[in-house]
Each structure stands twice: as structure tokens, then as C-alpha cells.
Amino acid sequence: LDALTRPTPKSSIIRRSNERLSRRLDSAHVCATVRFIA
């Protein structure tokens, strides 16, 4: 139960890397969209 409620360092690292990756993809998508519109 404790392992489920409290995030392990591994899961937090994965979550952090996923957020960083999604942020990078979002910025790339925004740049591509702006370039397409302009």
C-alpha cells in the first residue's frame, strides 16, 4: 500500500522525463504550426 501511494524515485524520474519530452514535442509542434501558418 505504501509503495502504491508514495511515488518511487524511479516513477518520479520517468514522470519528469516524460514531462520534459512532451514539453519539447509541444514546442516543436508549435514552431511547425507557426511556420506552416506564416
PDB file of N, CA, C and O in Angstrom:
ATOM      1  N   LEU A   1       0.841  -1.203   0.000  1.00  0.00           N
ATOM      2  CA  LEU A   1       0.000   0.000   0.000  1.00  0.00           C
ATOM      3  C   LEU A   1       0.876   1.254   0.000  1.00  0.00           C
ATOM      4  O   LEU A   1       0.606   2.216  -0.720  1.00  0.00           O
ATOM      5  N   ASP A   2       1.912   1.227   0.807  1.00  0.00           N
ATOM      6  CA  ASP A   2       2.788   2.387   0.882  1.00  0.00           C
ATOM      7  C   ASP A   2       3.507   2.612  -0.450  1.00  0.00           C
ATOM      8  O   ASP A   2       3.723   3.750  -0.865  1.00  0.00           O
ATOM      9  N   ALA A   3       3.871   1.519  -1.108  1.00  0.00           N
ATOM     10  CA  ALA A   3       4.567   1.643  -2.386  1.00  0.00           C
ATOM     11  C   ALA A   3       3.628   2.197  -3.455  1.00  0.00           C
ATOM     12  O   ALA A   3       4.069   2.855  -4.397  1.00  0.00           O
ATOM     13  N   LEU A   4       2.332   1.929  -3.304  1.00  0.00           N
ATOM     14  CA  LEU A   4       1.384   2.417  -4.300  1.00  0.00           C
ATOM     15  C   LEU A   4       1.075   3.893  -4.082  1.00  0.00           C
ATOM     16  O   LEU A   4       0.996   4.660  -5.041  1.00  0.00           O
ATOM     17  N   THR A   5       0.900   4.292  -2.821  1.00  0.00           N
ATOM     18  CA  THR A   5       0.521   5.675  -2.539  1.00  0.00           C
ATOM     19  C   THR A   5       1.708   6.616  -2.697  1.00  0.00           C
ATOM     20  O   THR A   5       1.558   7.726  -3.208  1.00  0.00           O
ATOM     21  N   ARG A   6       2.877   6.183  -2.264  1.00  0.00           N
ATOM     22  CA  ARG A   6       4.051   7.054  -2.340  1.00  0.00           C
ATOM     23  C   ARG A   6       4.827   6.759  -3.621  1.00  0.00           C
ATOM     24  O   ARG A   6       5.228   5.614  -3.826  1.00  0.00           O
ATOM     25  N   PRO A   7       5.053   7.738  -4.485  1.00  0.00           N
ATOM     26  CA  PRO A   7       5.777   7.514  -5.739  1.00  0.00           C
ATOM     27  C   PRO A   7       7.231   7.143  -5.480  1.00  0.00           C
ATOM     28  O   PRO A   7       7.903   7.770  -4.662  1.00  0.00           O
ATOM     29  N   THR A   8       7.704   6.140  -6.167  1.00  0.00           N
ATOM     30  CA  THR A   8       9.092   5.722  -6.031  1.00  0.00           C
ATOM     31  C   THR A   8       9.980   6.656  -6.843  1.00  0.00           C
ATOM     32  O   THR A   8       9.495   7.301  -7.772  1.00  0.00           O
ATOM     33  N   PRO A   9      11.270   6.746  -6.517  1.00  0.00           N
ATOM     34  CA  PRO A   9      12.189   7.612  -7.274  1.00  0.00           C
ATOM     35  C   PRO A   9      12.186   7.276  -8.761  1.00  0.00           C
ATOM     36  O   PRO A   9      12.292   8.168  -9.603  1.00  0.00           O
ATOM     37  N   LYS A  10      12.064   5.988  -9.086  1.00  0.00           N
ATOM     38  CA  LYS A  10      12.075   5.583 -10.493  1.00  0.00           C
ATOM     39  C   LYS A  10      10.872   6.157 -11.228  1.00  0.00           C
ATOM     40  O   LYS A  10      11.004   6.683 -12.333  1.00  0.00           O
ATOM     41  N   SER A  11       9.690   6.053 -10.608  1.00  0.00           N
ATOM     42  CA  SER A  11       8.484   6.553 -11.269  1.00  0.00           C
ATOM     43  C   SER A  11       8.531   8.077 -11.393  1.00  0.00           C
ATOM     44  O   SER A  11       8.070   8.637 -12.387  1.00  0.00           O
ATOM     45  N   SER A  12       9.091   8.743 -10.380  1.00  0.00           N
ATOM     46  CA  SER A  12       9.174  10.202 -10.446  1.00  0.00           C
ATOM     47  C   SER A  12      10.156  10.631 -11.536  1.00  0.00           C
ATOM     48  O   SER A  12       9.939  11.636 -12.213  1.00  0.00           O
ATOM     49  N   ILE A  13      11.230   9.869 -11.700  1.00  0.00           N
ATOM     50  CA  ILE A  13      12.198  10.166 -12.766  1.00  0.00           C
ATOM     51  C   ILE A  13      11.543   9.969 -14.129  1.00  0.00           C
ATOM     52  O   ILE A  13      11.725  10.777 -15.040  1.00  0.00           O
ATOM     53  N   ILE A  14      10.777   8.885 -14.258  1.00  0.00           N
ATOM     54  CA  ILE A  14      10.096   8.617 -15.528  1.00  0.00           C
ATOM     55  C   ILE A  14       9.085   9.722 -15.818  1.00  0.00           C
ATOM     56  O   ILE A  14       8.967  10.195 -16.948  1.00  0.00           O
ATOM     57  N   ARG A  15       8.357  10.123 -14.773  1.00  0.00           N
ATOM     58  CA  ARG A  15       7.351  11.172 -14.961  1.00  0.00           C
ATOM     59  C   ARG A  15       8.021  12.479 -15.359  1.00  0.00           C
ATOM     60  O   ARG A  15       7.523  13.201 -16.223  1.00  0.00           O
ATOM     61  N   ARG A  16       9.157  12.784 -14.724  1.00  0.00           N
ATOM     62  CA  ARG A  16       9.863  14.036 -15.018  1.00  0.00           C
ATOM     63  C   ARG A  16      10.381  14.023 -16.452  1.00  0.00           C
ATOM     64  O   ARG A  16      10.271  15.022 -17.164  1.00  0.00           O
ATOM     65  N   SER A  17      10.946  12.890 -16.878  1.00  0.00           N
ATOM     66  CA  SER A  17      11.479  12.796 -18.238  1.00  0.00           C
ATOM     67  C   SER A  17      10.344  12.846 -19.249  1.00  0.00           C
ATOM     68  O   SER A  17      10.505  13.409 -20.332  1.00  0.00           O
ATOM     69  N   ASN A  18       9.195  12.261 -18.909  1.00  0.00           N
ATOM     70  CA  ASN A  18       8.046  12.306 -19.812  1.00  0.00           C
ATOM     71  C   ASN A  18       7.542  13.734 -19.965  1.00  0.00           C
ATOM     72  O   ASN A  18       7.197  14.157 -21.068  1.00  0.00           O
ATOM     73  N   GLU A  19       7.497  14.478 -18.863  1.00  0.00           N
ATOM     74  CA  GLU A  19       7.062  15.870 -18.937  1.00  0.00           C
ATOM     75  C   GLU A  19       8.028  16.693 -19.781  1.00  0.00           C
ATOM     76  O   GLU A  19       7.609  17.535 -20.576  1.00  0.00           O
ATOM     77  N   ARG A  20       9.336  16.441 -19.601  1.00  0.00           N
ATOM     78  CA  ARG A  20      10.339  17.182 -20.362  1.00  0.00           C
ATOM     79  C   ARG A  20      10.210  16.847 -21.847  1.00  0.00           C
ATOM     80  O   ARG A  20      10.311  17.728 -22.700  1.00  0.00           O
ATOM     81  N   LEU A  21       9.987  15.567 -22.147  1.00  0.00           N
ATOM     82  CA  LEU A  21       9.879  15.134 -23.537  1.00  0.00           C
ATOM     83  C   LEU A  21       8.627  15.717 -24.179  1.00  0.00           C
ATOM     84  O   LEU A  21       8.677  16.204 -25.308  1.00  0.00           O
ATOM     85  N   SER A  22       7.502  15.668 -23.463  1.00  0.00           N
ATOM     86  CA  SER A  22       6.252  16.190 -24.016  1.00  0.00           C
ATOM     87  C   SER A  22       6.355  17.698 -24.205  1.00  0.00           C
ATOM     88  O   SER A  22       5.800  18.242 -25.160  1.00  0.00           O
ATOM     89  N   ARG A  23       7.066  18.383 -23.299  1.00  0.00           N
ATOM     90  CA  ARG A  23       7.230  19.830 -23.428  1.00  0.00           C
ATOM     91  C   ARG A  23       8.043  20.143 -24.678  1.00  0.00           C
ATOM     92  O   ARG A  23       7.731  21.084 -25.409  1.00  0.00           O
ATOM     93  N   ARG A  24       9.092  19.350 -24.923  1.00  0.00           N
ATOM     94  CA  ARG A  24       9.937  19.560 -26.097  1.00  0.00           C
ATOM     95  C   ARG A  24       9.128  19.301 -27.368  1.00  0.00           C
ATOM     96  O   ARG A  24       9.252  20.039 -28.345  1.00  0.00           O
ATOM     97  N   LEU A  25       8.302  18.255 -27.357  1.00  0.00           N
ATOM     98  CA  LEU A  25       7.484  17.939 -28.524  1.00  0.00           C
ATOM     99  C   LEU A  25       6.441  19.023 -28.754  1.00  0.00           C
ATOM    100  O   LEU A  25       6.144  19.369 -29.897  1.00  0.00           O
ATOM    101  N   ASP A  26       5.879  19.564 -27.664  1.00  0.00           N
ATOM    102  CA  ASP A  26       4.881  20.618 -27.793  1.00  0.00           C
ATOM    103  C   ASP A  26       5.497  21.859 -28.427  1.00  0.00           C
ATOM    104  O   ASP A  26       4.889  22.465 -29.310  1.00  0.00           O
ATOM    105  N   SER A  27       6.691  22.244 -27.992  1.00  0.00           N
ATOM    106  CA  SER A  27       7.336  23.435 -28.537  1.00  0.00           C
ATOM    107  C   SER A  27       7.676  23.225 -30.008  1.00  0.00           C
ATOM    108  O   SER A  27       7.558  24.150 -30.813  1.00  0.00           O
ATOM    109  N   ALA A  28       8.098  22.012 -30.362  1.00  0.00           N
ATOM    110  CA  ALA A  28       8.412  21.710 -31.756  1.00  0.00           C
ATOM    111  C   ALA A  28       7.141  21.760 -32.598  1.00  0.00           C
ATOM    112  O   ALA A  28       7.165  22.238 -33.732  1.00  0.00           O
ATOM    113  N   HIS A  29       6.033  21.268 -32.047  1.00  0.00           N
ATOM    114  CA  HIS A  29       4.758  21.282 -32.764  1.00  0.00           C
ATOM    115  C   HIS A  29       4.279  22.712 -32.962  1.00  0.00           C
ATOM    116  O   HIS A  29       3.755  23.054 -34.022  1.00  0.00           O
ATOM    117  N   VAL A  30       4.458  23.548 -31.943  1.00  0.00           N
ATOM    118  CA  VAL A  30       4.049  24.948 -32.038  1.00  0.00           C
ATOM    119  C   VAL A  30       4.885  25.661 -33.095  1.00  0.00           C
ATOM    120  O   VAL A  30       4.353  26.444 -33.883  1.00  0.00           O
ATOM    121  N   CYS A  31       6.182  25.396 -33.118  1.00  0.00           N
ATOM    122  CA  CYS A  31       7.065  26.026 -34.107  1.00  0.00           C
ATOM    123  C   CYS A  31       6.659  25.598 -35.510  1.00  0.00           C
ATOM    124  O   CYS A  31       6.632  26.423 -36.423  1.00  0.00           O
ATOM    125  N   ALA A  32       6.342  24.319 -35.693  1.00  0.00           N
ATOM    126  CA  ALA A  32       5.941  23.817 -37.005  1.00  0.00           C
ATOM    127  C   ALA A  32       4.611  24.436 -37.422  1.00  0.00           C
ATOM    128  O   ALA A  32       4.417  24.761 -38.593  1.00  0.00           O
ATOM    129  N   THR A  33       3.698  24.599 -36.470  1.00  0.00           N
ATOM    130  CA  THR A  33       2.390  25.189 -36.779  1.00  0.00           C
ATOM    131  C   THR A  33       2.540  26.654 -37.161  1.00  0.00           C
ATOM    132  O   THR A  33       1.913  27.117 -38.115  1.00  0.00           O
ATOM    133  N   VAL A  34       3.365  27.385 -36.424  1.00  0.00           N
ATOM    134  CA  VAL A  34       3.581  28.800 -36.727  1.00  0.00           C
ATOM    135  C   VAL A  34       4.241  28.944 -38.092  1.00  0.00           C
ATOM    136  O   VAL A  34       3.886  29.836 -38.863  1.00  0.00           O
ATOM    137  N   ARG A  35       5.200  28.070 -38.395  1.00  0.00           N
ATOM    138  CA  ARG A  35       5.890  28.121 -39.677  1.00  0.00           C
ATOM    139  C   ARG A  35       4.906  27.802 -40.810  1.00  0.00           C
ATOM    140  O   ARG A  35       4.982  28.386 -41.891  1.00  0.00           O
ATOM    141  N   PHE A  36       3.979  26.867 -40.547  1.00  0.00           N
ATOM    142  CA  PHE A  36       3.008  26.481 -41.571  1.00  0.00           C
ATOM    143  C   PHE A  36       2.023  27.620 -41.839  1.00  0.00           C
ATOM    144  O   PHE A  36       1.670  27.896 -42.985  1.00  0.00           O
ATOM    145  N   ILE A  37       1.585  28.278 -40.758  1.00  0.00           N
ATOM    146  CA  ILE A  37       0.623  29.376 -40.908  1.00  0.00           C
ATOM    147  C   ILE A  37       1.303  30.579 -41.560  1.00  0.00           C
ATOM    148  O   ILE A  37       0.727  31.227 -42.433  1.00  0.00           O
ATOM    149  N   ALA A  38       2.528  30.872 -41.134  1.00  0.00           N
ATOM    150  CA  ALA A  38       3.258  32.019 -41.659  1.00  0.00           C
ATOM    151  C   ALA A  38       3.961  31.635 -42.964  1.00  0.00           C
ATOM    152  O   ALA A  38       4.635  32.468 -43.570  1.00  0.00           O
TER     153      ALA A  38
END
